[in-house]
Each structure stands twice: as structure tokens, then as C-alpha cells.
Amino acid sequence: EAMGVAAARGVEIDPAVQPFLCWSQEELNAFLDFIRRVCGGSVKLSKWRLAEFAGTGRLAEVAALFALFEEPTGAGGREASANALQLAAALLLLNRTAPLEGRLLSCLGLFDFAGSGQLGPADVALLLQASVAALARCLTPRPGADELPDRAALRRLSCNAVPDGGPRPCRE
């Protein structure tokens, strides 16, 4: 399904993501539970934690996927990390096998930090921003296709989706 959408839109999904796009809804839910458990209040996910979930037999695939989402290492040479929310959003949104409704509900649930079953304006803003950033890391235009909107345009779009009086203004 995601591949068909990508083809119709003139974009390609990065090959590093493809091995993880055939998970069932149960596997996606297990991954989201794993993210909640290991990340707790943080959004940082280490490569080794990702390998713990996917299995060490898939270390090369995990390393390639992690490289797409790797954040710059801070001062002091700490271990590199990936944004767990962006990575999870990408795997949910681009998945090819789980039903769309289940993937969208799982994505909404990922950003329900209060566990109330409802998203506030700040939650929606974060969901949109993380989803845009996630897709920007995974999708590239095909040669000859229209260019993807730049990150600034996508960011403005996600910021404008939050009603006036939202949690915080977006900065360019």
C-alpha cells in the first residue's frame, strides 16, 4: 500500500526502511510497546535497543535504518541516538501490510502521552512535526518527478494545522 502511494506520488522509500515495512499490526503494536517501555520519558533510542527489538540477526538492517534517524551526538561523545517518535511514526505510516485504520490509531496512540484517549493541541503539533520529519528522512523524489516540498514548507504546514492558541509557535 505505501509503495503504491509512493509510486503514485513520484517518490521512493529509502531502501533502509523497506525491511521493516511488512510488520503485521501485532508486530507494530509490540514495537510501540517496546518504544514506550525502553524510552520512558525520553524520545531517544539507541541502535542497540533497536537491535534488541529487531533481533541481532538483523544488525545490518538495523544499522541502516538507524542511520536514517540518527541524531547528532552531543558533547562528551555520548552514544548516538535516534528519535524514537520519528522512527515509530515512519514505520507506522509507511507500513505495507497492516490496515491503514489500525496504523493511524496506533500513531495517534503513540502521541497520547496522558493516556486519556484524546490528543490536545500540543500532542497534535508534536505528532505532525514528528511525522513530517520522519517522512522527510525516508522519502526522496524520483528522477524527473516533482520535487518534494522542502522541510520549511512542510514545517509551516504542520504548524498551521494547529489551531490558534496552540502550544507554542513554530520557528523557521
C-alpha positions as CSV (number, residue, x, y, z in Angstrom):
1,E,0.0,0.0,0.0
2,A,2.7,2.5,1.0
3,M,4.7,1.6,-2.1
4,G,1.7,2.2,-4.3
5,V,1.2,5.6,-2.8
6,A,4.9,6.4,-3.1
7,A,4.9,5.3,-6.7
8,A,1.8,7.4,-7.5
9,R,3.4,10.5,-5.9
10,G,6.7,10.2,-7.6
11,V,8.7,9.4,-4.5
12,E,10.9,6.5,-3.4
13,I,11.1,5.0,0.0
14,D,14.7,4.7,1.2
15,P,15.8,1.0,1.0
16,A,17.0,1.1,4.6
17,V,13.3,1.3,5.7
18,Q,11.9,-1.4,3.4
19,P,12.8,-4.5,5.5
20,F,10.7,-3.1,8.4
21,L,7.6,-2.2,6.3
22,C,6.0,-5.7,6.3
23,W,5.3,-6.0,10.0
24,S,1.8,-7.0,11.0
25,Q,-0.4,-4.8,13.2
26,E,0.6,-7.0,16.2
27,E,4.3,-6.5,15.4
28,L,3.8,-2.8,15.1
29,N,2.0,-2.7,18.4
30,A,4.8,-4.8,20.0
31,F,7.3,-2.3,18.7
32,L,5.3,0.7,20.1
33,D,5.1,-1.0,23.5
34,F,8.8,-1.6,23.3
35,I,9.4,2.1,22.5
36,R,7.3,3.2,25.4
37,R,9.0,0.8,27.8
38,V,12.6,1.4,26.9
39,C,12.4,5.2,26.2
40,G,10.1,6.1,29.1
41,G,10.0,9.9,29.2
42,S,12.7,10.3,26.6
43,V,12.5,10.1,22.8
44,K,16.0,8.8,22.4
45,L,16.5,5.3,21.2
46,S,20.0,3.7,20.9
47,K,21.0,1.4,18.0
48,W,21.4,-1.4,20.5
49,R,17.9,-1.0,21.8
50,L,16.6,-1.1,18.3
51,A,18.6,-4.3,17.6
52,E,17.3,-5.7,20.9
53,F,13.8,-5.5,19.4
54,A,14.5,-6.5,15.8
55,G,17.0,-9.2,16.7
56,T,20.7,-9.3,16.5
57,G,20.5,-11.4,13.3
58,R,19.2,-8.2,11.6
59,L,22.0,-6.0,12.8
60,A,23.0,-4.8,9.3
61,E,19.3,-3.8,8.6
62,V,19.0,-2.1,12.0
63,A,22.2,-0.2,11.4
64,A,21.0,1.1,8.0
65,L,17.6,2.1,9.5
66,F,19.2,3.7,12.5
67,A,21.5,5.8,10.2
68,L,18.4,7.4,8.6
69,F,17.2,8.6,12.0
70,E,20.4,9.2,13.9
71,E,20.7,12.5,15.7
72,P,23.9,14.4,16.1
73,T,25.9,13.2,19.1
74,G,26.1,15.7,21.9
75,A,29.3,16.9,23.6
76,G,31.2,14.4,25.6
77,G,31.0,11.7,22.9
78,R,27.8,10.1,24.3
79,E,26.3,7.2,22.3
80,A,24.4,8.2,19.2
81,S,20.6,8.0,19.4
82,A,17.6,8.2,17.1
83,N,14.4,10.0,17.7
84,A,12.1,7.1,18.7
85,L,8.9,9.0,17.9
86,Q,10.0,9.8,14.3
87,L,11.2,6.3,13.7
88,A,8.0,4.8,15.0
89,A,5.9,7.3,13.0
90,A,7.7,6.4,9.8
91,L,7.3,2.6,10.3
92,L,3.6,3.1,11.0
93,L,2.9,5.5,8.2
94,L,4.8,3.6,5.5
95,N,3.9,0.1,6.6
96,R,2.6,-2.1,3.7
97,T,0.7,-4.9,5.4
98,A,-1.2,-3.6,8.4
99,P,-4.6,-2.0,7.8
100,L,-4.5,1.8,7.4
101,E,-7.0,2.4,10.2
102,G,-5.0,0.4,12.7
103,R,-1.8,2.1,11.8
104,L,-3.4,5.6,12.2
105,L,-4.9,4.7,15.5
106,S,-1.5,3.3,16.7
107,C,0.2,6.5,15.5
108,L,-2.4,8.7,17.4
109,G,-1.9,6.5,20.5
110,L,1.8,6.9,20.4
111,F,1.4,10.6,21.0
112,D,-1.3,10.3,23.7
113,F,1.2,10.9,26.5
114,A,-1.5,11.4,29.1
115,G,-3.1,8.1,28.2
116,S,-6.5,9.8,28.1
117,G,-7.5,8.6,24.6
118,Q,-7.6,12.3,23.5
119,L,-4.9,14.4,21.9
120,G,-4.5,18.0,22.9
121,P,-3.2,20.7,20.6
122,A,0.4,20.2,21.8
123,D,0.1,16.4,21.2
124,V,-1.3,17.0,17.6
125,A,1.5,19.5,16.9
126,L,4.2,17.0,18.0
127,L,2.5,14.2,16.0
128,L,2.5,16.4,12.8
129,Q,6.0,17.6,13.3
130,A,7.4,14.1,14.1
131,S,5.5,12.6,11.1
132,V,6.8,15.3,8.7
133,A,10.4,14.9,9.9
134,A,10.1,11.1,9.7
135,L,8.8,11.0,6.2
136,A,11.4,13.6,5.1
137,R,14.1,11.2,6.3
138,C,12.6,8.2,4.4
139,L,11.2,9.6,1.1
140,T,13.1,11.0,-1.9
141,P,11.8,12.3,-5.2
142,R,12.2,10.0,-8.3
143,P,14.3,11.5,-11.1
144,G,12.0,13.6,-13.3
145,A,9.3,13.8,-10.6
146,D,8.2,17.0,-9.0
147,E,10.4,17.8,-6.0
148,L,9.1,17.2,-2.5
149,P,8.2,20.3,-0.6
150,D,11.2,21.5,1.4
151,R,11.4,20.9,5.1
152,A,10.5,24.6,5.9
153,A,7.3,24.3,3.8
154,L,6.4,21.0,5.5
155,R,7.1,22.5,8.9
156,R,4.9,25.5,8.1
157,L,2.1,23.2,7.0
158,S,2.3,21.2,10.3
159,C,2.4,24.4,12.4
160,N,-0.6,25.8,10.5
161,A,-2.6,22.7,11.3
162,V,-2.6,23.5,15.0
163,P,-5.4,25.9,15.9
164,D,-4.7,29.4,17.1
165,G,-3.7,29.4,20.7
166,G,-1.8,26.2,20.2
167,P,1.0,25.1,22.5
168,R,3.9,27.1,21.0
169,P,4.7,29.0,17.8
170,C,6.8,27.3,15.2
171,R,10.1,28.9,14.4
172,E,11.6,28.9,10.9
